[in-house]
Amino acid sequence: ISHTSAGVLDVTTEAAVDLVMATSNGTDLTQAVSGALPDTDALNVTLDHLRESSPLADSAFVIDAAGGLLAISPTTGFANTTGHNYSSRDYFSGAFSCRCTYVSGAYHGSVVTVTHGAVATVFTSGNRSFLLGIALGTAEIDRRVGEVELPHDSWVVITDQYGVVVDHPQQSLVDNLTNLSGEVWVQETLRSQKARLVNTASSDGRTAVISAVRSPISGWMVAVNTPMDVLTASANAVVFPALVQTVFAAVVAGAMGLYLARRITRPVV
């Protein structure tokens, strides 16, 4: 279970957020949008570098204050999206509202229908504002979380701040996890600033223990579900509490990765 915290922490690395912030403050980016029309070649070079520097980034993009897409990397597969309006995206409204580096809720990509999260921040050039963002690819998150060694029949789920599932690698154990917002334990976790340890009934009727915690900054939640009989199979009165505490502590540690960075809400200057 200790690998769970390391995997989630690695997935939600502070370096990705710092990279977005550093790029948004760079002169190459601000100069590329300083003219009446953006320098798309210069934007593409900057976005290529940003995307290639972050293993979690499926794409990197720049959007104007009206929501129009100015440039995106990679261009392959996205050639016809330039000019499309993305003002309805959670990352757009969130970043412009807080004027900070914002972690969005889950959304489906406009070209490839997969679930993403996004890290986005607002930057200025002259008297105009723009948004720089990266789409966090669930394929990479799924690969890393899926490599975590868990107890038999256990599974991990990560949701956004609304209860929509961002990642769930153990599909063979429980499928159709797309939106958990209706689950009482999810609602309580998303409202709480404290980690939770709850008993529940799994889809196969077995009693399970769920450890879950919400990041008070990003609002995302990470949870580990372990069947009670797995926990008790080889446990005695001394070992069992230790196992439960280990699961609980691992999820708390893992969810620390969902803080993403202490500077995540630092105002853009």
Salt bridges, closest charged atoms under 4 A:
ASP10 OD2 - ARG144 NH1 2.63
GLU14 OE2 - ARG263 NH2 3.66
ASP18 OD2 - ARG263 NH2 2.77
ASP58 OD2 - HIS116 ND1 3.70
GLU140 OE2 - ARG143 NH2 2.78
GLU140 OE2 - ARG144 NE 2.65
GLU147 OE2 - ARG143 NH1 3.07
ASP153 OD1 - HIS152 NE2 3.33
ASP153 OD2 - ARG206 NH1 2.79
GLU188 OE1 - ARG196 NH2 2.67
ASP204 OD2 - ARG206 NH1 3.54
ASP229 OD1 - ARG206 NH2 2.76
